[in-house]
Amino acid sequence: MNYELNNIPVRTEKPRTKGFTMAMDKGLSIRATEDFVESCSDFVDIVKLGWATSYVTKNLDEKLAIYREAGIPVYLGGTLFEAFLVRGQFDDYRKVLDKYDLSFAEVSDGSISLDHDKKCEYITTLAKQVTVLSEVGSKDAAKIIPPYKWIEQMRKELDAGAWKVIGEAREGGNVGLFRDSGEVRQGLVEEILTQIPEERIIWEAPIKSQQVWFIKLIGANVNLGNISPSEIIPLETIRLGLRGDTFDHFLGEIKL
């Protein structure tokens, strides 16, 4: 940091598995990717190329090389996995991972109907090739999954070989973990945390109020995902109690 402040939460250091920040690249240009890496690489643990944007992204190899040189792993959005799967092209998907030398992959079923045991089989297969992140929750706002089902699916997917499970929210933060208003389904999150270790979960939280809620509940080193590149440094200040939303949260008994 550029200067010293007391009573700042201790942040885990890279490479970390707790206090993890996943950024969503929705189509940054090469120049924007270079700028993003220059300013934010210390605070980004992994980048997701959102949904299937990698299919249409120009200069994909060059972009991946920029992230690789910065030591930031990249994975392709789970919707792309589903797009291959629904077309009967799972083996082709695996070839794409090899072609671009990707070491992470996301398994999801937010846009398709997939038997859960079959989903776990895909996780197990891919886990022999890459590190798997599996996403739980539907992109359909009308499909409300009860807490016991979230817990059951998360547990089975971790047992199948997923490194971490991702709580679905989409890039808009208005499904899955959240109501259509963006409000956190508090009871759902708290019930999940009674059964699943918090370090094994990445909570998609693209909206500032959602990030604040999770940091206040779990702490500065909660795993958060679907963070816009422009919000990476703002999020870090929220984690450190250096923004109004969490300013008093980490000060303890300090009195002026």
C-alpha positions as CSV (number, residue, x, y, z in Angstrom):
1,M,0.0,0.0,0.0
2,N,1.1,3.6,-0.5
3,Y,1.0,4.6,3.2
4,E,0.3,3.2,6.6
5,L,-3.1,3.0,8.3
6,N,-3.9,1.2,11.6
7,N,-6.9,-1.1,12.2
8,I,-7.1,-2.2,8.6
9,P,-8.4,-5.8,8.1
10,V,-5.7,-8.3,7.2
11,R,-6.2,-9.4,3.6
12,T,-5.0,-12.7,2.4
13,E,-2.3,-12.6,-0.2
14,K,-2.1,-14.1,-3.7
15,P,-2.2,-16.9,-4.6
16,R,-5.2,-17.1,-2.2
17,T,-8.3,-19.3,-1.9
18,K,-10.0,-17.1,0.6
19,G,-10.7,-13.4,0.0
20,F,-10.9,-14.4,-3.7
21,T,-12.1,-11.8,-6.2
22,M,-13.4,-13.0,-9.6
23,A,-13.7,-10.3,-12.2
24,M,-16.0,-10.5,-15.2
25,D,-14.6,-9.5,-18.5
26,K,-17.6,-8.9,-20.8
27,G,-15.5,-8.0,-23.9
28,L,-12.7,-5.7,-22.9
29,S,-10.4,-4.5,-25.8
30,I,-6.8,-5.4,-25.8
31,R,-5.9,-1.9,-24.7
32,A,-8.5,-2.0,-21.9
33,T,-7.3,-5.4,-20.8
34,E,-3.7,-4.0,-20.5
35,D,-5.0,-1.0,-18.5
36,F,-7.1,-3.3,-16.3
37,V,-4.2,-5.5,-15.5
38,E,-1.8,-2.6,-14.8
39,S,-4.2,-1.1,-12.3
40,C,-5.9,-4.1,-10.7
41,S,-3.8,-7.2,-11.0
42,D,-2.9,-7.3,-7.3
43,F,-6.6,-7.5,-6.4
44,V,-7.9,-10.0,-9.1
45,D,-7.5,-13.7,-8.5
46,I,-9.3,-15.0,-11.6
47,V,-11.1,-13.6,-14.7
48,K,-14.2,-15.0,-16.2
49,L,-14.8,-14.2,-19.9
50,G,-18.5,-13.7,-19.4
51,W,-21.0,-16.3,-20.7
52,A,-20.0,-17.0,-24.4
53,T,-18.2,-13.7,-25.1
54,S,-15.0,-15.7,-26.0
55,Y,-16.7,-16.9,-29.1
56,V,-16.9,-13.4,-30.6
57,T,-13.9,-11.7,-28.9
58,K,-11.3,-10.4,-31.3
59,N,-7.7,-11.2,-30.6
60,L,-8.6,-13.8,-28.0
61,D,-5.1,-15.3,-27.9
62,E,-3.6,-11.9,-27.3
63,K,-6.0,-11.1,-24.5
64,L,-5.3,-14.4,-22.8
65,A,-1.6,-13.8,-23.1
66,I,-1.9,-10.5,-21.2
67,Y,-3.8,-12.1,-18.4
68,R,-1.3,-15.1,-18.3
69,E,1.7,-12.7,-18.1
70,A,0.1,-11.0,-15.2
71,G,-0.4,-14.3,-13.4
72,I,-4.2,-14.1,-13.6
73,P,-5.9,-17.3,-14.7
74,V,-8.9,-17.1,-17.0
75,Y,-11.9,-19.3,-17.5
76,L,-14.8,-19.2,-20.0
77,G,-18.3,-18.5,-18.7
78,G,-20.5,-21.4,-17.8
79,T,-23.0,-20.5,-20.5
80,L,-20.4,-21.5,-23.1
81,F,-20.1,-24.9,-21.5
82,E,-23.9,-25.3,-21.7
83,A,-23.9,-24.1,-25.3
84,F,-21.4,-26.9,-26.2
85,L,-23.2,-29.4,-24.1
86,V,-26.7,-28.8,-25.5
87,R,-25.3,-29.3,-29.0
88,G,-23.7,-32.6,-28.1
89,Q,-20.2,-31.1,-28.3
90,F,-18.7,-31.8,-24.9
91,D,-15.5,-33.3,-26.4
92,D,-15.1,-30.2,-28.6
93,Y,-15.4,-28.0,-25.4
94,R,-12.6,-30.0,-23.9
95,K,-10.5,-29.4,-27.0
96,V,-11.2,-25.6,-26.7
97,L,-9.8,-25.7,-23.1
98,D,-6.6,-27.4,-24.4
99,K,-6.4,-25.1,-27.5
100,Y,-6.2,-22.0,-25.3
101,D,-4.2,-23.6,-22.5
102,L,-6.8,-22.9,-19.9
103,S,-6.4,-24.4,-16.4
104,F,-9.9,-23.6,-15.1
105,A,-13.4,-24.3,-16.4
106,E,-16.9,-23.6,-15.2
107,V,-19.6,-26.2,-15.1
108,S,-23.1,-24.8,-14.9
109,D,-26.7,-25.6,-15.8
110,G,-28.4,-22.2,-15.4
111,S,-29.7,-22.1,-18.9
112,I,-30.4,-25.7,-19.6
113,S,-32.1,-28.6,-17.9
114,L,-29.5,-31.1,-16.8
115,D,-29.8,-34.1,-14.5
116,H,-27.8,-33.3,-11.5
117,D,-26.0,-36.7,-11.4
118,K,-25.0,-36.1,-15.0
119,K,-23.7,-32.6,-14.1
120,C,-21.6,-34.2,-11.4
121,E,-20.2,-36.6,-14.0
122,Y,-19.1,-33.7,-16.2
123,I,-17.4,-32.1,-13.1
124,T,-15.5,-35.3,-12.4
125,T,-14.4,-35.7,-16.0
126,L,-13.3,-32.1,-16.3
127,A,-11.5,-32.2,-12.9
128,K,-9.1,-34.6,-14.4
129,Q,-8.1,-32.0,-17.0
130,V,-8.6,-28.6,-15.2
131,T,-9.6,-27.0,-12.0
132,V,-13.4,-26.9,-11.9
133,L,-15.6,-24.1,-10.7
134,S,-19.3,-25.3,-10.6
135,E,-22.2,-22.9,-10.5
136,V,-25.4,-23.6,-8.5
137,G,-28.6,-21.8,-9.2
138,S,-30.8,-20.9,-12.1
139,K,-30.8,-17.9,-14.4
140,D,-34.6,-18.1,-14.5
141,A,-35.9,-15.6,-12.0
142,A,-39.1,-17.6,-11.8
143,K,-37.3,-20.7,-10.7
144,I,-36.9,-20.6,-6.9
145,I,-34.6,-23.3,-5.6
146,P,-35.2,-24.1,-1.9
147,P,-32.2,-23.8,0.5
148,Y,-31.9,-27.6,1.1
149,K,-31.5,-28.1,-2.6
150,W,-28.8,-25.5,-2.9
151,I,-26.9,-27.2,-0.1
152,E,-27.4,-30.7,-1.5
153,Q,-26.2,-29.6,-4.9
154,M,-23.2,-27.7,-3.6
155,R,-22.1,-30.6,-1.5
156,K,-22.5,-33.1,-4.3
157,E,-20.6,-30.9,-6.8
158,L,-17.7,-30.4,-4.3
159,D,-17.6,-34.1,-3.7
160,A,-17.6,-34.7,-7.5
161,G,-14.4,-32.7,-7.8
162,A,-15.3,-29.0,-7.9
163,W,-12.6,-26.7,-6.4
164,K,-15.2,-24.1,-5.4
165,V,-18.9,-23.7,-6.0
166,I,-20.4,-20.4,-7.3
167,G,-23.7,-19.0,-6.1
168,E,-25.6,-17.8,-9.2
169,A,-26.6,-14.2,-9.5
170,R,-26.0,-13.4,-13.2
171,E,-24.2,-10.2,-14.2
172,G,-27.3,-8.2,-13.1
173,G,-27.4,-9.5,-9.6
174,N,-31.1,-10.2,-9.7
175,V,-31.6,-14.0,-9.7
176,G,-30.5,-17.0,-7.7
177,L,-29.0,-15.6,-4.5
178,F,-31.0,-12.4,-4.9
179,R,-34.5,-11.3,-5.5
180,D,-35.4,-9.4,-8.7
181,S,-34.9,-6.2,-6.7
182,G,-31.3,-7.1,-6.0
183,E,-32.0,-7.8,-2.3
184,V,-30.1,-10.7,-0.9
185,R,-32.0,-13.8,0.0
186,Q,-30.6,-13.6,3.5
187,G,-32.1,-16.8,4.9
188,L,-30.8,-18.8,1.9
189,V,-27.3,-17.6,2.4
190,E,-27.2,-18.1,6.1
191,E,-28.6,-21.6,5.8
192,I,-26.0,-22.5,3.1
193,L,-23.3,-21.4,5.5
194,T,-24.5,-23.8,8.2
195,Q,-23.5,-26.7,5.9
196,I,-21.0,-25.5,3.3
197,P,-17.6,-24.0,4.3
198,E,-17.6,-20.4,3.3
199,E,-14.1,-20.7,1.8
200,R,-15.4,-23.2,-0.8
201,I,-18.1,-20.7,-2.1
202,I,-17.8,-17.8,-4.5
203,W,-20.8,-15.5,-4.1
204,E,-21.6,-13.7,-7.3
205,A,-22.3,-10.1,-6.1
206,P,-22.0,-7.6,-9.0
207,I,-23.8,-4.8,-7.1
208,K,-22.1,-2.7,-4.4
209,S,-24.9,-3.2,-1.8
210,Q,-24.5,-7.0,-2.3
211,Q,-20.8,-6.8,-1.8
212,V,-21.2,-4.8,1.4
213,W,-23.7,-7.3,2.7
214,F,-21.4,-10.2,2.2
215,I,-18.4,-8.4,3.7
216,K,-20.3,-7.5,6.8
217,L,-21.6,-11.0,7.2
218,I,-18.5,-13.0,6.5
219,G,-15.6,-10.5,6.6
220,A,-13.0,-8.8,4.5
221,N,-11.9,-12.1,3.0
222,V,-15.2,-13.4,1.6
223,N,-15.0,-14.8,-1.9
224,L,-16.9,-12.6,-4.4
225,G,-17.5,-12.9,-8.1
226,N,-18.9,-11.2,-11.2
227,I,-17.1,-8.0,-10.3
228,S,-16.9,-5.5,-13.1
229,P,-13.3,-4.4,-13.9
230,S,-14.2,-0.8,-13.0
231,E,-15.3,-2.0,-9.6
232,I,-12.3,-4.0,-8.5
233,I,-10.5,-1.2,-6.6
234,P,-13.7,0.1,-5.1
235,L,-14.5,-3.4,-3.9
236,E,-11.0,-3.6,-2.3
237,T,-11.7,-0.4,-0.4
238,I,-14.9,-1.8,0.9
239,R,-13.1,-5.0,2.0
240,L,-10.6,-2.7,3.9
241,G,-13.2,-0.5,5.6
242,L,-12.1,2.5,3.5
243,R,-15.4,3.4,2.0
244,G,-18.4,4.8,3.8
245,D,-20.4,1.5,3.6
246,T,-18.0,-0.4,5.8
247,F,-16.1,2.5,7.4
248,D,-17.1,1.7,11.0
249,H,-17.3,-2.0,10.5
250,F,-13.6,-2.8,11.2
251,L,-12.7,0.0,13.6
252,G,-13.5,-1.9,16.8
253,E,-13.4,0.2,19.9
254,I,-11.4,3.1,18.4
255,K,-12.7,6.5,19.8
256,L,-11.8,10.0,18.7
